[in-house]
Amino acid sequence: MRTLRRPSAGVAALVTALAVACAVPALAQQQTTVTKFTGTATATGVWTRTITDITEPNGPGGGTIQAVYNVNINITIGDTADQVAEAYRAACNATLPAPAGNPNGYSAVRLNTVQPRVRLSKQKGTYNYSDGYAFPNGGDVITAFPPPGLSIVTDLPANAEDAPITTPAGLAALAAGLTAVVWWARRRRVAA
């Protein structure tokens, strides 16, 4: 019985270590938002996302506004959700400070090309954001959000696609995997 526990424990420890390694990138950011895009633009204009950078409450000058960034995305009639998502990702990475040059830096990545989503993460501290969209209509400039024809929704990541191992589904999969490994090890030992 003693020899059965050692291989099972070793395999279980290896699987657990891999699960933790997968979870670390998802947990590394201080704040993350996911923006989902659907539809096709029916007007030409500029979407401006204003990001207000706030330091950590326990950091130097904690809880204070450090910088305000305007991320501008040009939208034209006929732009698809996928095109707007890519433009948003590129504009965030071009406008916001990167983590390599700034410990409070940001990073924007695409999550899914079938259902366009962009994850924006800040390494330290938090941020607030607000949106505006301006487009000409005849001689007037109309300001509204979201852009006509598009749906742009931003929220915190809460599903397996955003942080796979830290969700209930990810943890259930991990538990099922560990159970399968233990069962396999026992079966192998009985057969030997």
C-alpha positions in Angstrom: 0.0 0.0 0.0 2.9 2.3 0.7 4.3 2.0 -2.8 0.8 2.9 -4.2 0.7 6.3 -2.4 4.1 7.5 -3.6 3.5 7.3 -7.4 0.0 8.6 -7.0 1.2 11.5 -4.8 4.0 12.3 -7.2 1.6 12.4 -10.2 -0.9 14.4 -8.2 1.8 16.8 -7.2 2.9 17.2 -10.8 -0.6 17.9 -12.0 -1.2 20.4 -9.2 2.1 22.2 -10.0 1.0 22.5 -13.7 -2.4 23.8 -12.7 -0.8 26.5 -10.5 1.6 27.4 -13.3 -1.4 27.9 -15.6 -3.2 30.0 -13.0 -0.2 32.4 -12.3 -0.5 34.4 -15.5 -4.2 34.9 -15.0 -3.6 36.1 -11.4 -0.6 38.2 -12.2 -2.5 41.4 -13.1 -3.8 43.8 -10.6 -6.9 44.7 -12.7 -8.3 43.2 -15.9 -11.3 44.1 -18.0 -12.7 42.2 -21.0 -14.3 44.1 -23.8 -16.7 42.2 -26.1 -17.6 43.5 -29.6 -20.6 42.6 -31.8 -22.3 44.2 -34.9 -21.2 46.3 -37.8 -20.6 50.1 -37.7 -23.3 52.2 -39.5 -21.5 55.6 -39.0 -18.0 57.0 -39.3 -16.5 58.6 -36.2 -14.0 58.3 -33.3 -14.5 56.2 -30.2 -12.5 57.6 -27.3 -11.9 55.5 -24.2 -10.5 57.6 -21.4 -8.4 55.5 -19.0 -7.7 57.0 -15.6 -4.6 55.3 -14.0 -4.9 55.0 -10.2 -2.0 53.7 -8.1 -2.4 51.0 -5.5 -3.9 52.2 -2.2 -0.8 51.1 -0.3 1.7 52.4 -2.8 3.4 55.8 -2.9 0.7 58.4 -3.3 -1.8 55.5 -2.9 -5.2 55.8 -4.3 -4.3 58.9 -6.4 -4.7 59.5 -10.1 -1.4 59.2 -11.8 -2.2 59.8 -15.4 -5.1 60.0 -17.8 -4.9 58.4 -21.3 -7.2 58.9 -24.3 -7.3 55.8 -26.5 -8.8 56.9 -29.8 -10.2 54.3 -32.2 -11.3 55.5 -35.7 -14.4 53.7 -36.9 -15.8 53.8 -40.5 -19.1 52.6 -41.9 -18.9 48.9 -42.5 -16.2 48.1 -39.9 -17.0 44.7 -38.4 -16.8 43.8 -34.7 -13.5 41.9 -35.4 -12.0 45.0 -37.1 -13.0 47.3 -34.3 -11.6 44.8 -31.7 -8.3 44.7 -33.5 -8.2 48.5 -33.8 -9.0 48.8 -30.0 -6.2 46.3 -29.1 -3.7 48.1 -31.3 -4.7 51.6 -30.0 -4.4 50.4 -26.3 -0.9 49.0 -26.9 0.2 52.1 -28.8 -1.2 54.6 -26.3 -0.8 53.0 -22.9 2.6 52.4 -21.2 3.8 48.9 -21.6 4.7 46.7 -18.6 8.3 46.4 -19.7 8.9 50.2 -19.4 6.6 50.9 -16.5 5.7 48.7 -13.4 2.2 50.2 -13.7 2.0 49.3 -17.4 -0.8 47.9 -19.4 -1.2 45.1 -22.0 -4.0 44.4 -24.4 -4.5 41.0 -26.1 -7.1 39.4 -28.3 -9.0 36.5 -26.6 -11.1 35.2 -29.4 -11.4 35.9 -33.1 -14.8 34.2 -33.6 -16.4 36.3 -30.8 -14.2 39.3 -30.8 -12.9 40.1 -27.2 -10.0 42.1 -26.0 -8.5 41.7 -22.5 -6.8 44.9 -21.1 -4.7 44.2 -18.0 -2.8 46.6 -15.7 0.2 45.1 -13.8 -0.1 47.2 -10.6 -2.8 49.4 -9.2 -6.2 49.9 -10.8 -7.9 52.0 -13.5 -11.2 53.6 -14.3 -12.5 54.1 -17.8 -15.2 56.1 -19.6 -16.3 56.0 -23.2 -17.5 58.5 -25.7 -18.2 58.4 -29.5 -18.4 61.4 -31.8 -19.6 61.3 -35.4 -20.8 63.9 -37.8 -24.5 63.9 -38.8 -25.2 66.5 -41.4 -23.7 69.7 -40.0 -23.9 68.6 -36.4 -21.5 66.4 -34.3 -23.4 63.8 -32.4 -21.8 62.4 -29.2 -23.0 59.1 -27.9 -21.9 55.6 -27.0 -21.8 52.9 -28.3 -21.1 53.7 -32.0 -24.2 53.1 -34.2 -24.5 49.5 -35.3 -22.0 48.2 -32.7 -22.3 46.8 -29.2 -19.3 47.3 -27.0 -19.6 45.8 -23.5 -16.7 45.8 -21.0 -16.7 43.7 -17.8 -14.5 41.8 -15.5 -13.4 38.4 -16.7 -15.7 35.7 -15.3 -15.5 32.7 -17.6 -13.2 29.8 -18.4 -11.9 31.6 -21.5 -10.6 34.5 -19.6 -9.0 32.7 -16.6 -9.4 29.0 -17.2 -7.9 27.4 -14.1 -9.4 29.9 -11.6 -13.0 29.4 -12.6 -15.4 26.8 -11.1 -15.3 24.9 -14.3 -11.4 24.9 -14.3 -11.3 23.7 -10.8 -13.8 21.0 -11.5 -11.7 19.8 -14.4 -8.6 19.8 -12.2 -10.4 17.7 -9.6 -11.7 15.3 -12.2 -8.1 15.0 -13.7 -6.6 14.3 -10.3 -9.3 11.7 -9.6 -8.6 10.0 -12.9 -4.8 9.9 -12.2 -5.3 8.3 -8.8 -7.8 5.8 -10.3 -5.3 4.9 -13.1 -2.4 4.5 -10.6 -4.5 2.2 -8.4 -5.6 0.2 -11.4 -2.1 -0.1 -12.6 -0.9 -1.3 -9.2 -3.6 -3.9 -8.9 -2.8 -5.3 -12.4 0.9 -5.6 -11.5 
